[in-house]
Amino acid sequence: MRKYFNILLVLVVVLAVSMVACKKAPTAVANFSTEEVSPPPAPSDEVKNETVKPEDTIDTFNGRVYNSGGQKFNVSGEIRYYTASIKDGKVIIETYNDSTFNDKNNSEKDMVFNVSGSGTSYNLTPESKNYNIVIGGDVVSVGDAKATFKDGGYLTIVFKWGGSYAETTFTVKSK
């Protein structure tokens, strides 16, 4: 009987100590809001970046989804992540950690891509979403934005404003 009493006593002590310790340390729920936003896991059918040939057209890459590594804005230091989907001869850019993206006023599922610096900013809005790409040339432009494939098939989109530019490189994530 004494053996069971000692076991019970040890369990009560362990329980009491753990309850006191939990009150002093923040819980996972308390720390959740301070964690950095990380990109979603890559799809299981991830493919490597392909070499782009001069004869390739946008149809060669139809259905591909590209993921950015995170665009750090020079002014605010904020990091945002984007996907670029190629569909029907267009590149559609979306963000997946920007609270304004799903704003009720933005009915289009296309990115409002805002780059800023040197006191100026340049926006790509849902109205300027038609990026018709010719891959063999250096050619896509919407205003001062240019999207090209380079460096072994990485989709690179350069946003220019004033004398500065922001460049986001996307890597292939799924077929």
N, C-alpha and C positions, 0 to 999 in steps of 0.2 A: 504494500500500500504506500509505503514511504517513497518507493521508486516512482510511482505514478504522480505523487504529490510534487516531487522534485521536477519532473518533466513538465507538469502543469505550471509550476512556478517559473521555470525558464521561459516557457511560451508567453506568459503574462509579461515578464520583464522585456522580452524582445518586442512584443507588441507595443508596450508603453514607450520604449525608446524610439521605435520607428514613428510613432504618432508625434512625439515631440520633435523629432528631426524633420518631419514633413512640414511642420508649421513654420520652421525657420528657413527652409530652402524653398525657392520658387518652384512651382510645379511646371510641367510641360505646357499646360494650358496658359499659364501666366507668361511664358516665354514665347509663345507661338507667334504673337504679332510682331516681335522684333526680329524674327528670322528673315533672312534674305529670300527673295523670290528666286527660285531656280527654274530653269527650263524643264519642260516635261520630258520624260524619258523618250529616247529615240524609238521609232517603230522597229519591230523585229525584222522587217524586211529591208534593213538599211543597206544601201549600195554605195560603192566607192564613187568618187568624182571621176567622171569620164573625160577623156580628152576630146575637146571640141574640134571637129574638122572644118575646114573652110566651106565645104559643101553642105554642112548641116544647116537645117532650118529649125524654126521654133517647134515644128511638128515632131522633130527628133526627140524633144524633151517634154512633149505633152504628157500630162499626168504626174510629173515629178513634183515633189514638195521639198523645198529647201528650208533650212533653219539657220538663223543668224547666230553668231557666237555671243551676241550681246553688244548693243550700241551704247557707248558711254557718251553722254552729252557733255561738251566742254564746259558749259556755263554752270549747270546744276550738278553735274557729276552723276546724274541718275542713269541707271542702266536699264535698258528695255530690250526685250527679245522679240524677234519677228519671224514669221514664216513667209515664204514666197512660193505660191503655187502657180504652176504653168498650166493653163487651160484655154483651149480654143484660141491660141495665138496671143494670149495675154499673160502678163505676170500680175498676180493679185497679191498684194502685201497685207498681212494681218499681224496684229500684235497679240501676245498672250500674257502680258502682265501690266497692261495700262488700263487703269480703271475708267478712263474716259472713252475707251474703244467701244464698250458696250452701252454707251450713253443712249438714252431713248431717242435723242435727236439724230443719232447716226444710224439710219435704217439700213445702210449698205454695209455688207460685211467686208469692207475694204478699209485699209489703214488710212488714218489721217496722220501722216508722217511729218512730224514737226522737228526741224533742226534749227538751232539758233546759235548765235555767237556774234561777236563784234557789234552788238547792238541791233542786229537784223535777224530776221527769221524767214524761212521758206517753208510753205506747207504744201503737201500733196494731199488733196482732198478727194472724197469719193467721186467728185465730178471729173477728176483728172486721172482716172484709173485705167485708161486704155493704153497699156504699154505694148505696142506692137514691136516685136523684136526681130531683127535680122541678125542671126548669130555670127555669120561670117564677116560682118563688117563692124563697126564700133557703134552700133546704132540704136539706141532707143532714146527717145527723149520726150519728156513731158515737162514743158517749161525748161528749167535748168537741171532736171534730173536725167541721169543717163544710166541705163542698165546694160551690162555687157557680161559675156562669159569670158573668163581669162584664167590664167594660172592652172591649167589642167582641168578646166570644167567648173571652176567655182563661179557661181553667179555673183557678180559684184554690182552693187547699185551705188552710184555716186550722186550725192545731192549737193548742188553748188548754191551758194548764196554770197553775194558780194564778191570779195576776193578770196573767200574761204570755201572749204568743202568738207562734207562728212561722207565717209565711205563705209558701207556695210557689206561684209562678205558673207554669203550664204553657202552652206555645204549641203550636199545631197543627203536627204534623210529617208526617203521612201520612193518606191516606184510609182 
